[in-house]
Amino acid sequence: MTDAPDASQFPPDLLAAQKLLHELYAEIHVFPVVRRLPWSVEPLDAIKDTQGWRKVEREASPGWSDEDKAAYEELWRKAHKQAAFVQCHRYWAGLEATDLVRARMKLKHDPAAQPAPVATEPVAA
């Protein structure tokens, strides 16, 4: 088994696609925080369980607005499309099956494929 390709051999479009995928996942992760959204996407009653091994108490959630739900779903749609592009890129066809996982991990951790910082501060209401 040979070493996975040097990261400098990754095509620029693949590096850019991986970077965008990282950025989309980061944006998805902070979406509820940045928009100050309720804890539940759908309206739910308050929860209070103080008898279990883990105490849980949450106020009632009015749910997310249709606009917030649509924006969140659009982020996931873009992420799925981007992931498919990265995973199906023609570059992978040139590798032996035994090298694919190592090469994929190198791409994920390549400095050129790292995302720009994402704002995590809530937007003013």
Backbone atoms as SQL, in Angstrom:
CREATE TABLE atoms (id INTEGER PRIMARY KEY, chain TEXT, resi INTEGER, resn TEXT, atom TEXT, x REAL, y REAL, z REAL);
INSERT INTO atoms VALUES
  (1, 'A', 1, 'MET', 'N', 0.850, -1.161, 0.000),
  (2, 'A', 1, 'MET', 'CA', 0.000, 0.000, 0.000),
  (3, 'A', 1, 'MET', 'C', 0.902, 1.232, 0.000),
  (4, 'A', 2, 'THR', 'N', 0.585, 2.181, -0.851),
  (5, 'A', 2, 'THR', 'CA', 1.386, 3.399, -0.940),
  (6, 'A', 2, 'THR', 'C', 0.775, 4.480, -0.063),
  (7, 'A', 3, 'ASP', 'N', 1.583, 5.509, 0.202),
  (8, 'A', 3, 'ASP', 'CA', 1.048, 6.648, 0.954),
  (9, 'A', 3, 'ASP', 'C', 0.014, 7.364, 0.108),
  (10, 'A', 4, 'ALA', 'N', -0.935, 7.978, 0.770),
  (11, 'A', 4, 'ALA', 'CA', -1.938, 8.783, 0.064),
  (12, 'A', 4, 'ALA', 'C', -1.221, 9.931, -0.623),
  (13, 'A', 5, 'PRO', 'N', -1.793, 10.458, -1.672),
  (14, 'A', 5, 'PRO', 'CA', -1.148, 11.540, -2.415),
  (15, 'A', 5, 'PRO', 'C', -0.845, 12.742, -1.530),
  (16, 'A', 6, 'ASP', 'N', 0.183, 13.458, -1.904),
  (17, 'A', 6, 'ASP', 'CA', 0.530, 14.694, -1.233),
  (18, 'A', 6, 'ASP', 'C', -0.634, 15.664, -1.433),
  (19, 'A', 7, 'ALA', 'N', -0.955, 16.416, -0.387),
  (20, 'A', 7, 'ALA', 'CA', -2.090, 17.333, -0.469),
  (21, 'A', 7, 'ALA', 'C', -1.906, 18.372, -1.558),
  (22, 'A', 8, 'SER', 'N', -0.652, 18.663, -1.905),
  (23, 'A', 8, 'SER', 'CA', -0.411, 19.654, -2.955),
  (24, 'A', 8, 'SER', 'C', -0.880, 19.148, -4.316),
  (25, 'A', 9, 'GLN', 'N', -1.187, 17.863, -4.403),
  (26, 'A', 9, 'GLN', 'CA', -1.662, 17.288, -5.659),
  (27, 'A', 9, 'GLN', 'C', -3.177, 17.394, -5.820),
  (28, 'A', 10, 'PHE', 'N', -3.880, 17.836, -4.795),
  (29, 'A', 10, 'PHE', 'CA', -5.320, 17.973, -4.921),
  (30, 'A', 10, 'PHE', 'C', -5.633, 19.075, -5.927),
  (31, 'A', 11, 'PRO', 'N', -6.579, 18.831, -6.818),
  (32, 'A', 11, 'PRO', 'CA', -6.967, 19.876, -7.774),
  (33, 'A', 11, 'PRO', 'C', -7.556, 21.085, -7.045),
  (34, 'A', 12, 'PRO', 'N', -7.314, 22.271, -7.561),
  (35, 'A', 12, 'PRO', 'CA', -7.831, 23.483, -6.907),
  (36, 'A', 12, 'PRO', 'C', -9.352, 23.474, -6.729),
  (37, 'A', 13, 'ASP', 'N', -10.078, 22.934, -7.700),
  (38, 'A', 13, 'ASP', 'CA', -11.536, 22.929, -7.566),
  (39, 'A', 13, 'ASP', 'C', -11.999, 21.994, -6.448),
  (40, 'A', 14, 'LEU', 'N', -11.248, 20.919, -6.203),
  (41, 'A', 14, 'LEU', 'CA', -11.587, 20.000, -5.122),
  (42, 'A', 14, 'LEU', 'C', -11.290, 20.644, -3.768),
  (43, 'A', 15, 'LEU', 'N', -10.156, 21.329, -3.656),
  (44, 'A', 15, 'LEU', 'CA', -9.835, 22.043, -2.417),
  (45, 'A', 15, 'LEU', 'C', -10.885, 23.115, -2.117),
  (46, 'A', 16, 'ALA', 'N', -11.268, 23.868, -3.141),
  (47, 'A', 16, 'ALA', 'CA', -12.274, 24.919, -2.966),
  (48, 'A', 16, 'ALA', 'C', -13.620, 24.315, -2.573),
  (49, 'A', 17, 'ALA', 'N', -13.962, 23.185, -3.162),
  (50, 'A', 17, 'ALA', 'CA', -15.232, 22.527, -2.842),
  (51, 'A', 17, 'ALA', 'C', -15.231, 22.026, -1.404),
  (52, 'A', 18, 'GLN', 'N', -14.114, 21.462, -0.953),
  (53, 'A', 18, 'GLN', 'CA', -14.022, 20.986, 0.428),
  (54, 'A', 18, 'GLN', 'C', -14.098, 22.157, 1.399),
  (55, 'A', 19, 'LYS', 'N', -13.450, 23.257, 1.059),
  (56, 'A', 19, 'LYS', 'CA', -13.506, 24.443, 1.917),
  (57, 'A', 19, 'LYS', 'C', -14.943, 24.944, 2.042),
  (58, 'A', 20, 'LEU', 'N', -15.661, 25.024, 0.933),
  (59, 'A', 20, 'LEU', 'CA', -17.048, 25.466, 0.964),
  (60, 'A', 20, 'LEU', 'C', -17.908, 24.503, 1.782),
  (61, 'A', 21, 'LEU', 'N', -17.647, 23.214, 1.670),
  (62, 'A', 21, 'LEU', 'CA', -18.395, 22.227, 2.450),
  (63, 'A', 21, 'LEU', 'C', -18.171, 22.446, 3.950),
  (64, 'A', 22, 'HIS', 'N', -16.923, 22.671, 4.352),
  (65, 'A', 22, 'HIS', 'CA', -16.627, 22.978, 5.762),
  (66, 'A', 22, 'HIS', 'C', -17.391, 24.229, 6.200),
  (67, 'A', 23, 'GLU', 'N', -17.408, 25.256, 5.350),
  (68, 'A', 23, 'GLU', 'CA', -18.078, 26.508, 5.683),
  (69, 'A', 23, 'GLU', 'C', -19.589, 26.308, 5.825),
  (70, 'A', 24, 'LEU', 'N', -20.164, 25.491, 4.953),
  (71, 'A', 24, 'LEU', 'CA', -21.599, 25.215, 5.048),
  (72, 'A', 24, 'LEU', 'C', -21.932, 24.484, 6.340),
  (73, 'A', 25, 'TYR', 'N', -21.139, 23.473, 6.694),
  (74, 'A', 25, 'TYR', 'CA', -21.384, 22.750, 7.943),
  (75, 'A', 25, 'TYR', 'C', -21.238, 23.680, 9.152),
  (76, 'A', 26, 'ALA', 'N', -20.267, 24.579, 9.116),
  (77, 'A', 26, 'ALA', 'CA', -20.091, 25.530, 10.218),
  (78, 'A', 26, 'ALA', 'C', -21.298, 26.462, 10.314),
  (79, 'A', 27, 'GLU', 'N', -21.783, 26.920, 9.181),
  (80, 'A', 27, 'GLU', 'CA', -22.950, 27.806, 9.178),
  (81, 'A', 27, 'GLU', 'C', -24.198, 27.084, 9.690),
  (82, 'A', 28, 'ILE', 'N', -24.355, 25.826, 9.303),
  (83, 'A', 28, 'ILE', 'CA', -25.479, 25.020, 9.800),
  (84, 'A', 28, 'ILE', 'C', -25.392, 24.880, 11.323),
  (85, 'A', 29, 'HIS', 'N', -24.192, 24.645, 11.813),
  (86, 'A', 29, 'HIS', 'CA', -23.986, 24.426, 13.243),
  (87, 'A', 29, 'HIS', 'C', -24.372, 25.648, 14.079),
  (88, 'A', 30, 'VAL', 'N', -24.068, 26.844, 13.608),
  (89, 'A', 30, 'VAL', 'CA', -24.340, 28.051, 14.398),
  (90, 'A', 30, 'VAL', 'C', -25.659, 28.722, 14.034),
  (91, 'A', 31, 'PHE', 'N', -26.356, 28.223, 13.044),
  (92, 'A', 31, 'PHE', 'CA', -27.585, 28.851, 12.554),
  (93, 'A', 31, 'PHE', 'C', -28.574, 29.192, 13.674),
  (94, 'A', 32, 'PRO', 'N', -28.940, 28.245, 14.550),
  (95, 'A', 32, 'PRO', 'CA', -29.915, 28.584, 15.602),
  (96, 'A', 32, 'PRO', 'C', -29.399, 29.627, 16.583),
  (97, 'A', 33, 'VAL', 'N', -28.099, 29.639, 16.844),
  (98, 'A', 33, 'VAL', 'CA', -27.517, 30.578, 17.799),
  (99, 'A', 33, 'VAL', 'C', -27.518, 31.989, 17.221),
  (100, 'A', 34, 'VAL', 'N', -27.046, 32.108, 15.997),
  (101, 'A', 34, 'VAL', 'CA', -26.929, 33.410, 15.359),
  (102, 'A', 34, 'VAL', 'C', -28.299, 34.065, 15.194),
  (103, 'A', 35, 'ARG', 'N', -29.294, 33.268, 14.887),
  (104, 'A', 35, 'ARG', 'CA', -30.641, 33.816, 14.678),
  (105, 'A', 35, 'ARG', 'C', -31.486, 33.857, 15.950),
  (106, 'A', 36, 'ARG', 'N', -30.894, 33.459, 17.061),
  (107, 'A', 36, 'ARG', 'CA', -31.617, 33.449, 18.348),
  (108, 'A', 36, 'ARG', 'C', -32.929, 32.672, 18.240),
  (109, 'A', 37, 'LEU', 'N', -32.851, 31.492, 17.705),
  (110, 'A', 37, 'LEU', 'CA', -34.045, 30.690, 17.490),
  (111, 'A', 37, 'LEU', 'C', -34.408, 29.884, 18.729),
  (112, 'A', 38, 'PRO', 'N', -35.683, 29.550, 18.875),
  (113, 'A', 38, 'PRO', 'CA', -36.106, 28.706, 19.994),
  (114, 'A', 38, 'PRO', 'C', -35.426, 27.337, 19.917),
  (115, 'A', 39, 'TRP', 'N', -35.433, 26.628, 21.029),
  (116, 'A', 39, 'TRP', 'CA', -34.731, 25.346, 21.114),
  (117, 'A', 39, 'TRP', 'C', -35.353, 24.270, 20.244),
  (118, 'A', 40, 'SER', 'N', -36.626, 24.415, 19.887),
  (119, 'A', 40, 'SER', 'CA', -37.294, 23.399, 19.077),
  (120, 'A', 40, 'SER', 'C', -37.755, 23.997, 17.755),
  (121, 'A', 41, 'VAL', 'N', -37.546, 23.266, 16.689),
  (122, 'A', 41, 'VAL', 'CA', -37.982, 23.717, 15.367),
  (123, 'A', 41, 'VAL', 'C', -39.504, 23.802, 15.328),
  (124, 'A', 42, 'GLU', 'N', -40.163, 22.813, 15.870),
  (125, 'A', 42, 'GLU', 'CA', -41.632, 22.769, 15.908),
  (126, 'A', 42, 'GLU', 'C', -42.116, 23.252, 17.274),
  (127, 'A', 43, 'PRO', 'N', -43.313, 23.825, 17.335),
  (128, 'A', 43, 'PRO', 'CA', -43.850, 24.248, 18.635),
  (129, 'A', 43, 'PRO', 'C', -43.977, 23.058, 19.587),
  (130, 'A', 44, 'LEU', 'N', -43.484, 23.237, 20.809),
  (131, 'A', 44, 'LEU', 'CA', -43.561, 22.189, 21.830),
  (132, 'A', 44, 'LEU', 'C', -43.870, 22.802, 23.184),
  (133, 'A', 45, 'ASP', 'N', -44.542, 22.025, 24.004),
  (134, 'A', 45, 'ASP', 'CA', -44.835, 22.452, 25.368),
  (135, 'A', 45, 'ASP', 'C', -43.556, 22.454, 26.196),
  (136, 'A', 46, 'ALA', 'N', -43.627, 23.105, 27.336),
  (137, 'A', 46, 'ALA', 'CA', -42.482, 23.124, 28.252),
  (138, 'A', 46, 'ALA', 'C', -42.172, 21.695, 28.707),
  (139, 'A', 47, 'ILE', 'N', -40.904, 21.472, 29.052),
  (140, 'A', 47, 'ILE', 'CA', -40.451, 20.164, 29.523),
  (141, 'A', 47, 'ILE', 'C', -39.847, 20.358, 30.907),
  (142, 'A', 48, 'LYS', 'N', -40.268, 19.507, 31.825),
  (143, 'A', 48, 'LYS', 'CA', -39.659, 19.535, 33.156),
  (144, 'A', 48, 'LYS', 'C', -39.600, 18.106, 33.674),
  (145, 'A', 49, 'ASP', 'N', -38.385, 17.625, 33.839),
  (146, 'A', 49, 'ASP', 'CA', -38.166, 16.279, 34.372),
  (147, 'A', 49, 'ASP', 'C', -37.043, 16.378, 35.391),
  (148, 'A', 50, 'THR', 'N', -37.413, 16.391, 36.644),
  (149, 'A', 50, 'THR', 'CA', -36.409, 16.491, 37.702),
  (150, 'A', 50, 'THR', 'C', -36.195, 15.158, 38.409),
  (151, 'A', 51, 'GLN', 'N', -36.853, 14.096, 37.926),
  (152, 'A', 51, 'GLN', 'CA', -36.758, 12.790, 38.572),
  (153, 'A', 51, 'GLN', 'C', -35.703, 11.889, 37.938),
  (154, 'A', 52, 'GLY', 'N', -35.349, 12.136, 36.698),
  (155, 'A', 52, 'GLY', 'CA', -34.404, 11.276, 36.000),
  (156, 'A', 52, 'GLY', 'C', -32.970, 11.518, 36.430),
  (157, 'A', 53, 'TRP', 'N', -32.072, 10.728, 35.890),
  (158, 'A', 53, 'TRP', 'CA', -30.652, 10.862, 36.225),
  (159, 'A', 53, 'TRP', 'C', -30.094, 12.184, 35.711),
  (160, 'A', 54, 'ARG', 'N', -30.756, 12.720, 34.662),
  (161, 'A', 54, 'ARG', 'CA', -30.330, 13.995, 34.098),
  (162, 'A', 54, 'ARG', 'C', -31.517, 14.952, 34.190),
  (163, 'A', 55, 'LYS', 'N', -31.365, 15.990, 34.956),
  (164, 'A', 55, 'LYS', 'CA', -32.441, 16.960, 35.137),
  (165, 'A', 55, 'LYS', 'C', -32.609, 17.774, 33.850),
  (166, 'A', 56, 'VAL', 'N', -33.865, 17.852, 33.379),
  (167, 'A', 56, 'VAL', 'CA', -34.168, 18.575, 32.147),
  (168, 'A', 56, 'VAL', 'C', -35.291, 19.556, 32.420),
  (169, 'A', 57, 'GLU', 'N', -35.065, 20.794, 32.041),
  (170, 'A', 57, 'GLU', 'CA', -36.112, 21.796, 32.180),
  (171, 'A', 57, 'GLU', 'C', -35.960, 22.801, 31.038),
  (172, 'A', 58, 'ARG', 'N', -37.008, 22.895, 30.227),
  (173, 'A', 58, 'ARG', 'CA', -37.014, 23.842, 29.118),
  (174, 'A', 58, 'ARG', 'C', -38.363, 24.519, 29.040),
  (175, 'A', 59, 'GLU', 'N', -38.329, 25.788, 28.716),
  (176, 'A', 59, 'GLU', 'CA', -39.586, 26.523, 28.551),
  (177, 'A', 59, 'GLU', 'C', -40.258, 26.097, 27.243),
  (178, 'A', 60, 'ALA', 'N', -41.514, 26.441, 27.093),
  (179, 'A', 60, 'ALA', 'CA', -42.243, 26.107, 25.866),
  (180, 'A', 60, 'ALA', 'C', -41.561, 26.771, 24.669),
  (181, 'A', 61, 'SER', 'N', -41.599, 26.099, 23.545),
  (182, 'A', 61, 'SER', 'CA', -40.988, 26.627, 22.325),
  (183, 'A', 61, 'SER', 'C', -42.081, 26.972, 21.320),
  (184, 'A', 62, 'PRO', 'N', -42.052, 28.199, 20.802),
  (185, 'A', 62, 'PRO', 'CA', -43.029, 28.555, 19.781),
  (186, 'A', 62, 'PRO', 'C', -42.674, 27.962, 18.413),
  (187, 'A', 63, 'GLY', 'N', -41.493, 27.378, 18.310),
  (188, 'A', 63, 'GLY', 'CA', -41.040, 26.835, 17.022),
  (189, 'A', 63, 'GLY', 'C', -40.387, 27.908, 16.177),
  (190, 'A', 64, 'TRP', 'N', -39.845, 27.484, 15.052),
  (191, 'A', 64, 'TRP', 'CA', -39.181, 28.408, 14.129),
  (192, 'A', 64, 'TRP', 'C', -40.196, 28.941, 13.135),
  (193, 'A', 65, 'SER', 'N', -39.909, 30.110, 12.580),
  (194, 'A', 65, 'SER', 'CA', -40.762, 30.662, 11.527),
  (195, 'A', 65, 'SER', 'C', -40.565, 29.850, 10.248),
  (196, 'A', 66, 'ASP', 'N', -41.502, 29.960, 9.340),
  (197, 'A', 66, 'ASP', 'CA', -41.368, 29.271, 8.057),
  (198, 'A', 66, 'ASP', 'C', -40.125, 29.743, 7.309),
  (199, 'A', 67, 'GLU', 'N', -39.805, 31.027, 7.450),
  (200, 'A', 67, 'GLU', 'CA', -38.624, 31.577, 6.772),
  (201, 'A', 67, 'GLU', 'C', -37.335, 30.966, 7.338),
  (202, 'A', 68, 'ASP', 'N', -37.264, 30.829, 8.657),
  (203, 'A', 68, 'ASP', 'CA', -36.083, 30.228, 9.284),
  (204, 'A', 68, 'ASP', 'C', -35.955, 28.755, 8.903),
  (205, 'A', 69, 'LYS', 'N', -37.086, 28.058, 8.909),
  (206, 'A', 69, 'LYS', 'CA', -37.062, 26.647, 8.500),
  (207, 'A', 69, 'LYS', 'C', -36.568, 26.509, 7.067),
  (208, 'A', 70, 'ALA', 'N', -37.066, 27.366, 6.180),
  (209, 'A', 70, 'ALA', 'CA', -36.674, 27.307, 4.769),
  (210, 'A', 70, 'ALA', 'C', -35.193, 27.633, 4.603),
  (211, 'A', 71, 'ALA', 'N', -34.709, 28.629, 5.333),
  (212, 'A', 71, 'ALA', 'CA', -33.292, 28.999, 5.234),
  (213, 'A', 71, 'ALA', 'C', -32.403, 27.857, 5.733),
  (214, 'A', 72, 'TYR', 'N', -32.803, 27.213, 6.823),
  (215, 'A', 72, 'TYR', 'CA', -32.037, 26.088, 7.374),
  (216, 'A', 72, 'TYR', 'C', -32.042, 24.902, 6.407),
  (217, 'A', 73, 'GLU', 'N', -33.197, 24.599, 5.847),
  (218, 'A', 73, 'GLU', 'CA', -33.289, 23.512, 4.868),
  (219, 'A', 73, 'GLU', 'C', -32.457, 23.816, 3.627),
  (220, 'A', 74, 'GLU', 'N', -32.408, 25.081, 3.225),
  (221, 'A', 74, 'GLU', 'CA', -31.599, 25.468, 2.065),
  (222, 'A', 74, 'GLU', 'C', -30.115, 25.266, 2.352),
  (223, 'A', 75, 'LEU', 'N', -29.681, 25.577, 3.562),
  (224, 'A', 75, 'LEU', 'CA', -28.278, 25.327, 3.924),
  (225, 'A', 75, 'LEU', 'C', -27.960, 23.836, 3.815),
  (226, 'A', 76, 'TRP', 'N', -28.865, 22.985, 4.319),
  (227, 'A', 76, 'TRP', 'CA', -28.640, 21.543, 4.227),
  (228, 'A', 76, 'TRP', 'C', -28.652, 21.070, 2.777),
  (229, 'A', 77, 'ARG', 'N', -29.538, 21.636, 1.960),
  (230, 'A', 77, 'ARG', 'CA', -29.584, 21.257, 0.547),
  (231, 'A', 77, 'ARG', 'C', -28.245, 21.595, -0.127),
  (232, 'A', 78, 'LYS', 'N', -27.735, 22.783, 0.143),
  (233, 'A', 78, 'LYS', 'CA', -26.436, 23.186, -0.419),
  (234, 'A', 78, 'LYS', 'C', -25.318, 22.270, 0.083),
  (235, 'A', 79, 'ALA', 'N', -25.347, 21.923, 1.372),
  (236, 'A', 79, 'ALA', 'CA', -24.313, 21.048, 1.939),
  (237, 'A', 79, 'ALA', 'C', -24.366, 19.664, 1.299),
  (238, 'A', 80, 'HIS', 'N', -25.559, 19.121, 1.106),
  (239, 'A', 80, 'HIS', 'CA', -25.676, 17.800, 0.463),
  (240, 'A', 80, 'HIS', 'C', -25.143, 17.835, -0.960),
  (241, 'A', 81, 'LYS', 'N', -25.479, 18.877, -1.679),
  (242, 'A', 81, 'LYS', 'CA', -25.002, 19.021, -3.063),
  (243, 'A', 81, 'LYS', 'C', -23.475, 19.154, -3.090),
  (244, 'A', 82, 'GLN', 'N', -22.951, 19.944, -2.168),
  (245, 'A', 82, 'GLN', 'CA', -21.500, 20.142, -2.107),
  (246, 'A', 82, 'GLN', 'C', -20.782, 18.850, -1.721),
  (247, 'A', 83, 'ALA', 'N', -21.343, 18.113, -0.769),
  (248, 'A', 83, 'ALA', 'CA', -20.742, 16.842, -0.353),
  (249, 'A', 83, 'ALA', 'C', -20.719, 15.854, -1.511),
  (250, 'A', 84, 'ALA', 'N', -21.782, 15.828, -2.285),
  (251, 'A', 84, 'ALA', 'CA', -21.827, 14.934, -3.452),
  (252, 'A', 84, 'ALA', 'C', -20.750, 15.323, -4.456),
  (253, 'A', 85, 'PHE', 'N', -20.555, 16.625, -4.658),
  (254, 'A', 85, 'PHE', 'CA', -19.514, 17.076, -5.591),
  (255, 'A', 85, 'PHE', 'C', -18.138, 16.613, -5.116),
  (256, 'A', 86, 'VAL', 'N', -17.863, 16.799, -3.819),
  (257, 'A', 86, 'VAL', 'CA', -16.552, 16.401, -3.275),
  (258, 'A', 86, 'VAL', 'C', -16.379, 14.885, -3.376),
  (259, 'A', 87, 'GLN', 'N', -17.375, 14.143, -2.967),
  (260, 'A', 87, 'GLN', 'CA', -17.262, 12.682, -2.934),
  (261, 'A', 87, 'GLN', 'C', -17.211, 12.052, -4.320),
  (262, 'A', 88, 'CYS', 'N', -17.799, 12.705, -5.300),
  (263, 'A', 88, 'CYS', 'CA', -17.847, 12.127, -6.647),
  (264, 'A', 88, 'CYS', 'C', -16.849, 12.789, -7.597),
  (265, 'A', 89, 'HIS', 'N', -15.954, 13.602, -7.065),
  (266, 'A', 89, 'HIS', 'CA', -14.981, 14.305, -7.905),
  (267, 'A', 89, 'HIS', 'C', -14.132, 13.303, -8.686),
  (268, 'A', 90, 'ARG', 'N', -13.813, 13.657, -9.880),
  (269, 'A', 90, 'ARG', 'CA', -13.042, 12.759, -10.766),
  (270, 'A', 90, 'ARG', 'C', -11.657, 12.421, -10.207),
  (271, 'A', 91, 'TYR', 'N', -11.136, 13.241, -9.306),
  (272, 'A', 91, 'TYR', 'CA', -9.824, 12.991, -8.712),
  (273, 'A', 91, 'TYR', 'C', -9.765, 11.633, -8.037),
  (274, 'A', 92, 'TRP', 'N', -10.843, 11.238, -7.360),
  (275, 'A', 92, 'TRP', 'CA', -10.832, 9.994, -6.595),
  (276, 'A', 92, 'TRP', 'C', -10.706, 8.766, -7.496),
  (277, 'A', 93, 'ALA', 'N', -11.123, 8.877, -8.744),
  (278, 'A', 93, 'ALA', 'CA', -11.055, 7.734, -9.662),
  (279, 'A', 93, 'ALA', 'C', -9.609, 7.310, -9.936),
  (280, 'A', 94, 'GLY', 'N', -8.662, 8.211, -9.760),
  (281, 'A', 94, 'GLY', 'CA', -7.263, 7.906, -10.027),
  (282, 'A', 94, 'GLY', 'C', -6.528, 7.259, -8.875),
  (283, 'A', 95, 'LEU', 'N', -7.217, 6.952, -7.802),
  (284, 'A', 95, 'LEU', 'CA', -6.570, 6.372, -6.621),
  (285, 'A', 95, 'LEU', 'C', -6.953, 4.911, -6.445),
  (286, 'A', 96, 'GLU', 'N', -6.051, 4.180, -5.835),
  (287, 'A', 96, 'GLU', 'CA', -6.346, 2.803, -5.460),
  (288, 'A', 96, 'GLU', 'C', -7.346, 2.826, -4.309),
  (289, 'A', 97, 'ALA', 'N', -8.167, 1.819, -4.226),
  (290, 'A', 97, 'ALA', 'CA', -9.182, 1.758, -3.179),
  (291, 'A', 97, 'ALA', 'C', -8.567, 1.866, -1.782),
  (292, 'A', 98, 'THR', 'N', -7.396, 1.293, -1.599),
  (293, 'A', 98, 'THR', 'CA', -6.762, 1.310, -0.277),
  (294, 'A', 98, 'THR', 'C', -6.264, 2.706, 0.114),
  (295, 'A', 99, 'ASP', 'N', -6.110, 3.596, -0.864),
  (296, 'A', 99, 'ASP', 'CA', -5.613, 4.945, -0.585),
  (297, 'A', 99, 'ASP', 'C', -6.728, 5.979, -0.423),
  (298, 'A', 100, 'LEU', 'N', -7.940, 5.618, -0.767),
  (299, 'A', 100, 'LEU', 'CA', -9.024, 6.598, -0.776),
  (300, 'A', 100, 'LEU', 'C', -9.298, 7.226, 0.589),
  (301, 'A', 101, 'VAL', 'N', -9.360, 6.433, 1.627),
  (302, 'A', 101, 'VAL', 'CA', -9.690, 6.970, 2.947),
  (303, 'A', 101, 'VAL', 'C', -8.602, 7.921, 3.423),
  (304, 'A', 102, 'ARG', 'N', -7.346, 7.523, 3.289),
  (305, 'A', 102, 'ARG', 'CA', -6.251, 8.394, 3.724),
  (306, 'A', 102, 'ARG', 'C', -6.226, 9.686, 2.916),
  (307, 'A', 103, 'ALA', 'N', -6.458, 9.593, 1.620),
  (308, 'A', 103, 'ALA', 'CA', -6.466, 10.788, 0.776),
  (309, 'A', 103, 'ALA', 'C', -7.628, 11.703, 1.157),
  (310, 'A', 104, 'ARG', 'N', -8.763, 11.105, 1.429),
  (311, 'A', 104, 'ARG', 'CA', -9.938, 11.898, 1.809),
  (312, 'A', 104, 'ARG', 'C', -9.681, 12.623, 3.136),
  (313, 'A', 105, 'MET', 'N', -9.048, 11.945, 4.071),
  (314, 'A', 105, 'MET', 'CA', -8.729, 12.590, 5.349),
  (315, 'A', 105, 'MET', 'C', -7.703, 13.714, 5.161),
  (316, 'A', 106, 'LYS', 'N', -6.744, 13.505, 4.274),
  (317, 'A', 106, 'LYS', 'CA', -5.779, 14.569, 3.994),
  (318, 'A', 106, 'LYS', 'C', -6.484, 15.788, 3.421),
  (319, 'A', 107, 'LEU', 'N', -7.439, 15.558, 2.538),
  (320, 'A', 107, 'LEU', 'CA', -8.177, 16.680, 1.957),
  (321, 'A', 107, 'LEU', 'C', -8.951, 17.426, 3.042),
  (322, 'A', 108, 'LYS', 'N', -9.631, 16.691, 3.907),
  (323, 'A', 108, 'LYS', 'CA', -10.430, 17.335, 4.958),
  (324, 'A', 108, 'LYS', 'C', -9.582, 18.211, 5.865),
  (325, 'A', 109, 'HIS', 'N', -8.326, 17.823, 6.088),
  (326, 'A', 109, 'HIS', 'CA', -7.461, 18.549, 7.008),
  (327, 'A', 109, 'HIS', 'C', -6.458, 19.463, 6.314),
  (328, 'A', 110, 'ASP', 'N', -6.517, 19.534, 5.000),
  (329, 'A', 110, 'ASP', 'CA', -5.584, 20.390, 4.265),
  (330, 'A', 110, 'ASP', 'C', -5.815, 21.854, 4.641),
  (331, 'A', 111, 'PRO', 'N', -4.765, 22.604, 4.936),
  (332, 'A', 111, 'PRO', 'CA', -4.933, 24.022, 5.299),
  (333, 'A', 111, 'PRO', 'C', -5.680, 24.834, 4.240),
  (334, 'A', 112, 'ALA', 'N', -5.500, 24.500, 2.985),
  (335, 'A', 112, 'ALA', 'CA', -6.177, 25.237, 1.910),
  (336, 'A', 112, 'ALA', 'C', -7.674, 24.939, 1.861),
  (337, 'A', 113, 'ALA', 'N', -8.107, 23.897, 2.563),
  (338, 'A', 113, 'ALA', 'CA', -9.524, 23.529, 2.561),
  (339, 'A', 113, 'ALA', 'C', -10.221, 23.888, 3.868),
  (340, 'A', 114, 'GLN', 'N', -9.539, 24.631, 4.733),
  (341, 'A', 114, 'GLN', 'CA', -10.133, 24.985, 6.019),
  (342, 'A', 114, 'GLN', 'C', -11.055, 26.190, 5.860),
  (343, 'A', 115, 'PRO', 'N', -12.137, 26.199, 6.611),
  (344, 'A', 115, 'PRO', 'CA', -13.119, 27.272, 6.463),
  (345, 'A', 115, 'PRO', 'C', -12.673, 28.568, 7.094),
  (346, 'A', 116, 'ALA', 'N', -13.242, 29.656, 6.593),
  (347, 'A', 116, 'ALA', 'CA', -13.059, 30.935, 7.236),
  (348, 'A', 116, 'ALA', 'C', -13.885, 30.931, 8.524),
  (349, 'A', 117, 'PRO', 'N', -13.490, 31.710, 9.520),
  (350, 'A', 117, 'PRO', 'CA', -14.265, 31.745, 10.758),
  (351, 'A', 117, 'PRO', 'C', -15.710, 32.171, 10.491),
  (352, 'A', 118, 'VAL', 'N', -16.623, 31.576, 11.233),
  (353, 'A', 118, 'VAL', 'CA', -18.044, 31.876, 11.109),
  (354, 'A', 118, 'VAL', 'C', -18.466, 32.699, 12.310),
  (355, 'A', 119, 'ALA', 'N', -19.245, 33.728, 12.076),
  (356, 'A', 119, 'ALA', 'CA', -19.750, 34.564, 13.169),
  (357, 'A', 119, 'ALA', 'C', -20.677, 33.716, 14.045),
  (358, 'A', 120, 'THR', 'N', -20.441, 33.787, 15.338),
  (359, 'A', 120, 'THR', 'CA', -21.284, 33.008, 16.266),
  (360, 'A', 120, 'THR', 'C', -22.066, 33.928, 17.199),
  (361, 'A', 121, 'GLU', 'N', -21.930, 35.237, 17.027),
  (362, 'A', 121, 'GLU', 'CA', -22.674, 36.175, 17.853),
  (363, 'A', 121, 'GLU', 'C', -24.094, 36.300, 17.335),
  (364, 'A', 122, 'PRO', 'N', -25.048, 36.322, 18.227),
  (365, 'A', 122, 'PRO', 'CA', -26.441, 36.490, 17.791),
  (366, 'A', 122, 'PRO', 'C', -26.657, 37.802, 17.049),
  (367, 'A', 123, 'VAL', 'N', -27.524, 37.755, 16.075),
  (368, 'A', 123, 'VAL', 'CA', -27.889, 38.941, 15.321),
  (369, 'A', 123, 'VAL', 'C', -28.840, 39.753, 16.173),
  (370, 'A', 124, 'ALA', 'N', -28.692, 41.051, 16.161),
  (371, 'A', 124, 'ALA', 'CA', -29.577, 41.906, 16.957),
  (372, 'A', 124, 'ALA', 'C', -31.021, 41.687, 16.557),
  (373, 'A', 125, 'ALA', 'N', -31.866, 41.582, 17.539),
  (374, 'A', 125, 'ALA', 'CA', -33.284, 41.310, 17.278),
  (375, 'A', 125, 'ALA', 'C', -34.016, 42.526, 16.777);
